[in-house]
Amino acid sequence: MPTLPSNSPFAVPATDQVPAVPFALPVGSTAVVYCEAQFGEQDGKTANGLVRHSEKYQILSVIDSLQAGVDAGQFLDGTPNGIPVLASLAESIAHAGRVPDYLICGVAPADGLLSDSQRVVLLDGIARGMHIINGLHEFLNDDAEFVAAALIAGVTITDVRRPKDTRDLHLFSGRIFEVTCPVIAILGTDGAIGKRTTATLLVQALNEAGVKAVMVGTGQTTLIQGGKYGAALDAMVPQFISGEVEHQVVRAFEGEAPDVIVVEGQGALSHPAYLSSGHILRGSRPDGVIVQHAPARRVLGDFPMMPMPTAASEIALIEAFADTRVIGVTINHEEMSADELSTSIAEHHADLGLPVTDPLTRPGSELVSMVLEAFPVLAPIASRPR
């Protein structure tokens, strides 16, 4: 069988198109995503996510001169979605036929900082009258040059990762014990490995099966996509992170009365630099965990001095750290042929004794079956006539 495209963590054959979800977007929500030299790469995960799923913005184009001329959906997943990748902001504006409402910073480097060349493009967007959505650790509302430019142009800058004031943050309270529906956390063996995409696809598949599911986001991309519940955990004072996770899960439970809550993971519990998974496990107290793994990775994405853990070692660590159980494994098929992917799924299933699937190249029903097998109380809900 042919090798699947490997320029991103999610290359899906055209025959396995991930269905688009129709959204009623608000007026004034057109956006261009800036992702120079990173689209389809790990540090372009915010742009990658917005191309696949956005409830808040109508994505008109992606800026990346290295990939200019391709369809963003075809490039990422093998299925065209009508979002072009263009070489510059000027080309994106010309393609739109007018100045779009927003310029979204779609890069997500490990240090969370803008380069000089990136600053130039975002300031150009402001000068043209575009609002800025910034998901980096570098807060542009604290930058005098950006503040002055926005004031002159009459536009806004949104720093998505800026935490709430301390007085508005939450310590762990124990209210998580009031949540009576299953809570499932999507954790992984590395950062930028597909946890958010798997969480999104799982929520979509469950809802399509008649099981009401709601997602709690834990990173900036989910918030930019329009997630109703969530917080960017990696910018918070650690003392409040588990409490904020708990607070968002309780909010989702009380606000939606769901059958299942799915919590997006961050980093990996074993990761030497990213510790958010520990807070997610403590704060959400998940009844089950799905582990996302990329078998072809040999070292951690942004930390090549560190070898990748195995799915088995990560599962053992999760189950030793928290009072929970891993209910399945999802495979990120980057750098794998279709045959290699099928073999990997079969081998992980045999070795771990757990359901294993690839959310992007296998039917969503396999994700649903993974959840129903772990939580049979949901089976009657899924079988109800709709």
Secondary structure, DSSP 8 states (H G I E B T S, - for coil): --B---SSS----GGG----------TT-EEEEE-TTTTTSGGGHHHHHHHH--SS-EEEEEE-GGGTTSBHHHHHHSS--S-BEESSHHHHHHHHTS--SEEEE----TT----HHHHHHHHHHHHTT-EEEE-SSS-GGG-HHHHHHHHHHT--EEETT----GGG-----SGGGG--S-EEEEEESSSSSSHHHHHHHHHHHHHHTT--EEEEE-SHHHHHHT-SEE--GGGS-HHHHHHHHHHHHHHHHHHH--SEEEEE--S-TT-SS--HHHHHHHHH--SEEEEEE-TT--EETTEEEEE---HHHHHHHHHHHSS--EEEEEE--TT-BHHHHHHHHHHHHHHH-S-EE-TTTS-HHHHHHHHHHH-GGGHHHHTS--
